[in-house]
Amino acid sequence: MSGIYISTDADRENIPAYLTKGIAFEFMDSHVTLPFRDAIACITNWYNHHDEIKNPELDKIIEDLKIKFSQQGL
C-alpha cells in the first residue's frame, strides 16, 4: 500500500500502528516517519519543484500547513 498518513487524523483507523506522532510516507512495504515540521518541509520542497501542479488554492494550503505546524512547534 502507498500513502501519506498523519498522526492527528480524526479517523484513527487511517493511522498505521507504527505512526505515533508526525507524518508517515509509505510506499509498498517501506515507510518513513518524520516530525510534522520536517514532513511539511519535504512536501513544500517537492511542491516548489513541480510547477505543473501549482495553483493559488494549493499555494494557500501549503502556506497554511507551514504556519499551523511551525506555530505548534511540532
Secondary structure as the mmCIF struct_conf table of DSSP 4:
data_model
#
loop_
_struct_conf.conf_type_id
_struct_conf.id
_struct_conf.beg_label_comp_id
_struct_conf.beg_label_asym_id
_struct_conf.beg_label_seq_id
_struct_conf.end_label_comp_id
_struct_conf.end_label_asym_id
_struct_conf.end_label_seq_id
STRN STRN1 GLY A 3 ILE A 6
TURN_TY1_P TURN_TY1_P1 SER A 7 THR A 8
BEND BEND1 ALA A 10 ASP A 11
HELX_RH_3T_P HELX_RH_3T_P1 ARG A 12 ASN A 14
BEND BEND2 ILE A 15 ILE A 15
TURN_TY1_P TURN_TY1_P2 ALA A 17 TYR A 18
BEND BEND3 THR A 20 GLY A 22
STRN STRN2 ILE A 23 PHE A 27
TURN_TY1_P TURN_TY1_P3 MET A 28 ASP A 29
STRN STRN3 SER A 30 LEU A 34
HELX_RH_AL_P HELX_RH_AL_P1 PHE A 36 ASN A 48
TURN_TY1_P TURN_TY1_P4 HIS A 49 HIS A 49
HELX_RH_3T_P HELX_RH_3T_P2 ASP A 51 ILE A 53
HELX_RH_AL_P HELX_RH_AL_P2 PRO A 56 GLN A 72
TURN_TY1_P TURN_TY1_P5 GLY A 73 GLY A 73
#
